[in-house]
């Protein structure tokens, strides 16, 4: 189906299906008045400072946000749309090498219909959503740390048959990256401007003439109760990889302000005759079938006002495989891994292992949140690095919805930076309404 036709079909279906409900509403005015308007206004400034002489320092500024509109629920049916906008306001220079393209790309502005969906909901029991939407799962998600989140075009179903148990399933056909203005049949392994998609932050291992992506099928189950938090997922990234992911966490309720917890995770990925093999694609100079094995653990304690933890991840090297055993994550998600943080993760570095020590603390009547971390990575292809992460957020009570956040990551010794330091700073102002 040509681009945008599915979106038009969803909007037309939403209109047709909601007409009967509107007809027996008290008045059209009440239908509108019971709708919801929400959104965020964002002003982000990012800067990258490289100690390596061969790397250009980069920065980017953007002002914009998200406006969400959702109708009232009538007989369980409702519809929603979201308008996304990001604008550099002429602050980006002519040299693309000096622009942090991960914030909003190189275009002076992005204006997009991020969400446009019809849904049917039975509260605390069933949700069916069709159209363009935000989805959050361990390896498919919004990645909402830039101006605009990722969104996905498809069908999403969530059921909660018993208390604590959640079942989810989805079929994704297209997606819109954080720097794109429309939906496309590609992902982060395609080059920038593939079929005119201005997506950045790509691995670009596929050629521009590669066949289009066929989307993803995924389903999972999660359970929360009695101190346990369990989940298991299956993903079929068509043409790219199949993945099983599971995690388990248990928190011991001690009856005091201190609650220790322990967690473990495992991921297995495989695919023969993948699209990577078809185009002889290489990552870290390695090619072959998809074959990845990740495992990890985390141990910590919840304390008054926060928590402290230590985490470990290992990504096993596999010979004669794509990226030497690299994780295939078409939409770029990596936060599921315990030892990941703002700049460092095994999705980017490939096979190896990582340690992370982290802490979160809330202060001043929860108006200030402080996150700190230290990590070490020992990788097969990018060498060794260690880094510090500092994250300070202010939530003023005098203006509910406002947050001022500064995130700083300092990396040392990575091969990609000629063994020098790298400082990444993200100043993020947001007002949610």
C-alpha positions in Angstrom: 0.0 0.0 0.0 1.5 3.4 -1.0 2.8 5.6 1.8 0.1 7.5 3.9 -2.8 5.4 2.5 -2.9 3.3 5.7 -3.0 6.5 7.7 -5.9 7.8 5.7 -7.7 4.4 6.1 -7.3 4.6 9.8 -8.6 8.1 10.0 -11.6 7.3 7.8 -12.3 4.1 9.9 -12.1 6.2 13.1 -14.6 8.6 11.7 -17.0 6.0 10.5 -16.9 3.9 13.6 -17.4 6.8 16.0 -20.4 8.2 14.1 -22.9 5.9 15.7 -21.5 6.7 19.1 -21.7 10.4 18.4 -25.3 10.0 17.2 -26.6 8.8 20.6 -24.4 11.1 22.7 -26.3 13.9 24.4 -25.0 16.5 22.1 -22.0 17.0 19.8 -20.8 19.7 22.2 -20.6 17.2 25.1 -18.7 14.8 23.0 -16.1 17.4 22.3 -16.0 18.8 25.8 -15.3 15.4 27.3 -12.2 15.1 25.1 -8.7 15.5 26.3 -6.0 17.9 25.2 -2.4 17.4 26.5 1.1 17.9 25.4 4.6 19.1 26.2 6.7 22.1 25.2 10.4 21.4 24.9 13.6 23.4 24.6 16.7 21.2 24.3 20.3 22.1 23.8 22.8 19.3 23.2 26.6 19.6 22.9 29.3 17.1 22.1 32.9 17.9 23.1 35.7 15.6 21.7 39.2 15.5 23.1 40.3 13.8 19.8 41.7 16.3 17.3 40.2 14.5 14.3 36.6 14.9 15.7 34.6 18.1 15.3 32.8 19.3 18.3 29.0 19.4 17.7 25.9 21.0 19.1 22.3 21.5 18.4 19.3 23.5 19.7 15.6 22.9 19.2 12.4 24.4 20.4 9.1 22.5 19.9 6.9 19.9 21.4 3.9 17.6 21.1 0.2 18.4 21.1 -2.1 15.5 21.8 -5.9 15.4 21.2 -8.1 12.5 22.3 -11.9 12.2 22.0 -14.1 11.1 24.8 -14.7 7.3 25.1 -18.1 6.4 23.7 -19.1 2.8 24.1 -15.4 2.0 24.5 -14.3 3.7 21.3 -12.1 6.8 21.0 -9.7 8.4 18.6 -6.5 10.4 19.1 -4.0 12.4 17.1 -0.7 14.0 18.0 1.1 16.9 16.3 4.9 16.9 16.6 7.1 19.9 15.9 10.8 20.7 16.3 12.5 23.9 15.2 16.2 24.9 15.2 15.4 28.6 14.9 18.3 29.2 12.6 20.9 28.1 15.2 22.5 25.3 13.2 25.5 26.2 11.1 26.2 25.3 7.5 28.7 22.6 8.5 26.8 19.4 9.1 29.8 17.9 10.9 29.3 20.4 13.7 25.6 19.7 14.2 24.4 17.0 16.7 22.0 15.4 14.2 20.5 13.0 16.8 18.5 15.9 18.3 16.4 16.7 15.2 18.6 16.0 12.1 19.7 18.8 9.8 16.4 20.2 8.6 15.5 23.6 10.1 12.1 22.2 11.3 10.2 19.0 11.6 6.4 19.0 11.5 4.6 15.7 11.6 1.4 13.9 12.5 3.0 11.6 15.1 0.0 9.7 16.3 -3.4 9.1 14.5 -5.2 6.1 15.9 -8.6 4.6 16.7 -8.8 2.5 19.8 -11.3 0.3 21.8 -10.8 0.0 25.5 -12.3 -1.9 28.4 -10.7 -0.3 31.4 -8.2 -2.6 33.2 -9.1 -5.5 30.9 -8.5 -4.8 27.1 -7.1 -2.3 24.8 -7.0 -2.5 20.9 -5.3 0.4 19.1 -5.0 0.7 15.3 -2.9 3.4 13.5 0.1 5.6 14.3 1.0 5.4 17.9 3.6 5.4 20.7 4.6 1.9 21.8 6.8 1.0 24.7 8.4 -2.5 25.1 11.9 -3.5 26.0 13.2 -3.6 22.4 10.5 -1.5 20.6 10.0 1.9 22.1 9.6 5.6 21.9 13.3 6.4 22.8 11.9 9.7 24.1 15.2 11.4 25.0 15.2 13.7 22.0 12.8 16.4 20.8 10.4 13.9 19.3 9.8 10.3 20.2 9.7 7.3 17.8 6.2 6.2 16.7 4.9 3.1 15.0 2.2 2.3 12.5 0.3 -0.8 13.1 -2.0 -2.8 15.4 -1.4 -3.0 19.2 -3.4 -5.2 21.6 -3.0 -5.3 25.4 -5.0 -7.6 27.7 -5.1 -7.9 31.5 -7.0 -11.1 32.2 -6.1 -11.3 35.9 -4.6 -8.9 38.4 -0.9 -8.4 37.9 -0.7 -10.2 34.5 -0.4 -8.2 31.2 -0.4 -9.7 27.7 0.7 -7.6 24.7 0.9 -8.2 21.0 1.6 -6.0 18.0 2.1 -6.0 14.3 4.1 -3.0 13.1 4.2 -2.1 9.4 6.0 1.2 9.3 7.7 3.6 11.7 8.7 7.2 12.1 12.1 7.9 13.5 13.0 10.7 15.9 14.2 12.9 13.0 11.6 11.9 10.3 8.5 13.8 9.2 6.6 10.8 7.9 6.3 7.0 8.2 8.6 4.7 6.2 9.4 1.0 5.6 12.9 1.1 6.9 14.9 1.1 10.2 18.2 2.2 11.6 20.2 -0.2 9.5 19.3 1.7 6.3 21.2 4.8 5.2 20.1 8.4 5.8 17.7 9.5 3.1 16.7 6.0 2.2 13.5 6.6 0.1 13.7 10.2 1.2 13.6 9.4 5.0 15.7 12.0 6.8 16.6 9.7 9.7 19.9 10.1 11.6 21.8 8.1 14.1 21.8 5.1 11.7 24.3 2.2 11.4 23.8 2.3 7.6 25.1 -1.2 6.8 22.6 -1.7 4.0 22.8 -0.1 0.6 20.4 2.5 -0.7 18.9 0.0 -3.2 18.1 -2.5 -0.4 14.6 -3.9 -0.3 12.2 -2.2 2.1 11.7 -3.5 5.6 8.6 -5.6 6.3 8.0 -4.5 9.9 7.8 -6.5 13.1 5.6 -9.0 14.9 6.0 -9.1 18.7 4.1 -10.4 21.7 5.0 -10.6 25.4 3.7 -11.3 28.9 4.6 -9.6 32.1 3.6 -10.2 35.7 3.9 -7.9 38.8 3.0 -9.1 42.3 4.3 -10.3 45.6 7.6 -8.4 45.1 8.2 -10.0 41.7 8.5 -8.3 38.3 8.7 -10.9 35.4 8.5 -10.5 31.6 9.1 -12.5 28.5 9.0 -11.3 24.9 9.3 -12.7 21.4 10.1 -10.4 18.5 10.2 -11.2 14.8 12.0 -8.3 13.1 11.1 -9.6 9.6 14.1 -10.2 7.3 16.5 -9.0 10.2 16.3 -11.2 13.3 14.2 -13.2 15.7 14.6 -12.5 19.4 13.6 -13.9 22.7 14.0 -11.7 25.7 13.2 -12.3 29.4 13.9 -10.7 32.7 13.0 -11.3 36.3 13.4 -9.0 39.4 12.5 -9.7 43.0 12.3 -7.1 45.7 12.4 -8.2 49.3 9.9 -6.3 51.5 11.6 -6.0 54.8 9.0 -3.7 56.5 11.7 -1.0 56.8 12.8 1.8 54.5 15.4 -0.5 53.0 14.4 -3.1 50.4 17.1 -5.1 48.6 16.4 -6.4 45.1 18.0 -8.7 42.6 17.4 -9.0 38.9 18.5 -11.1 35.9 18.0 -10.9 32.2 18.6 -13.0 29.1 18.4 -12.3 25.4 18.9 -14.7 22.5 18.8 -13.6 18.8 19.1 -15.6 15.6 18.4 -15.5 11.9 19.7 -17.4 8.9 19.5 -15.9 5.4 18.8 -12.5 6.8 18.8 -9.3 4.8 22.3 -8.6 6.1 23.5 -11.8 4.3 21.6 -10.9 1.1 23.5 -7.7 0.8 26.8 -8.9 2.4 26.4 -6.3 5.1 29.2 -6.0 7.7 29.2 -4.6 11.2 32.6 -4.2 13.0 34.0 -5.8 9.8 32.1 -9.1 10.6 29.4 -10.7 8.5 27.3 -13.8 8.6 24.1 -15.0 10.1 22.5 -13.2 13.1 23.7 -14.9 16.3 23.6 -13.0 19.6 23.5 -14.0 23.2 23.2 -11.4 26.0 22.8 -12.0 29.7 23.0 -9.7 32.7 22.3 -9.2 36.4 21.6 -6.4 38.8 21.8 -6.2 42.6 20.7 -3.3 44.7 18.7 -1.8 47.5 15.9 0.8 47.7 16.8 3.4 50.3 14.8 6.4 51.7 14.5 8.7 48.7 16.1 6.5 46.1 18.2 3.4 45.3 21.7 2.1 44.8 22.7 -0.8 42.5 25.5 -2.6 40.7 24.8 -4.1 37.2 26.6 -6.4 34.8 26.0 -7.3 31.1 27.9 -9.7 28.8 27.4 -10.0 25.1 29.0 -13.2 23.9 31.2 -13.1 20.7 30.1 -15.5 17.9 32.4 -16.3 15.0 31.0 -16.1 11.4 28.1 -14.0 12.5 26.9 -10.4 11.8 28.9 -8.0 13.9 30.7 -11.0 15.5 27.7 -11.6 17.7 26.2 -8.1 17.7 22.7 -7.4 18.9 20.3 -6.5 16.1 17.9 -3.8 17.3 16.2 -2.2 14.2 14.6 0.6 16.2 17.7 1.3 18.4 16.4 0.4 21.8 19.1 -0.5 24.3 17.8 0.7 27.7 16.6 -2.9 28.5 20.2 -3.8 29.2 21.1 -3.2 32.9 24.6 -1.8 32.3 23.6 0.8 29.7 23.3 4.5 30.2 23.3 7.7 28.1 26.3 7.2 25.8 27.6 3.6 26.5 25.9 0.4 25.7 26.7 -3.0 24.1 24.3 -2.4 21.2 26.7 0.3 20.0 29.9 -1.4 21.1 29.2 -5.0 20.1 30.4 -8.1 21.9 32.1 -7.6 25.3 31.1 -7.0 28.8 30.1 -4.0 31.0 29.9 -3.0 34.6 27.7 -0.2 36.0 27.4 1.3 39.4 24.4 3.6 39.8 22.3 5.6 42.3 19.2 7.7 42.3 18.2 10.1 45.0 15.2 12.4 45.5 15.6 15.5 47.7 13.8 18.7 48.8 10.3 17.2 48.9 10.9 15.4 45.6 11.6 18.6 43.7 15.1 17.5 42.9 16.2 14.2 41.4 19.9 13.3 41.2 21.1 10.3 39.2 24.8 9.3 39.1 26.7 6.4 37.7 30.1 5.0 36.8 30.6 2.3 34.1 33.4 0.3 32.6 33.2 -1.4 29.1 35.7 -4.0 27.7 34.7 -4.7 24.1 36.1 -6.8 21.3 35.9 -4.2 18.6 35.8 -0.7 20.3 38.3 -1.4 23.0 38.0 -0.4 26.6 36.3 2.7 28.1 35.1 4.0 31.4 32.7 6.8 32.0 30.8 8.9 34.5 27.2 9.9 34.2 25.5 12.8 36.1 21.9 13.7 35.8 20.1 16.5 37.8 16.5 17.4 37.4 14.5 20.1 39.1 10.7 19.8 39.3 9.4 23.2 40.8 6.2 22.8 42.8 5.2 26.4 42.0 4.7 25.4 38.4 3.4 21.9 38.0 4.6 20.2 34.8 7.8 22.1 34.5 11.1 20.2 34.6 14.7 21.5 34.1 17.2 18.7 33.5 20.9 18.6 32.8 22.5 15.3 31.8 26.3 14.9 31.4 28.3 11.9 30.3 32.1 11.7 30.3 33.7 8.9 28.5 37.4 8.1 28.6 39.7 6.0 26.3 37.3 4.8 23.6 39.0 3.8 20.4 36.4 5.8 18.3 37.7 8.9 20.1 41.4 8.1 19.6 41.6 7.2 23.3 40.7 10.7 24.3 37.8 12.0 26.4 34.3 12.7 25.2 31.8 14.9 27.0 28.2 14.9 26.1 25.9 17.5 27.7 22.1 17.6 27.3 20.2 20.6 28.8 16.5 19.8 28.6 13.6 22.2 29.6 10.1 20.7 29.4 6.7 21.9 30.4 3.9 19.2 30.3 0.3 20.3 30.3 
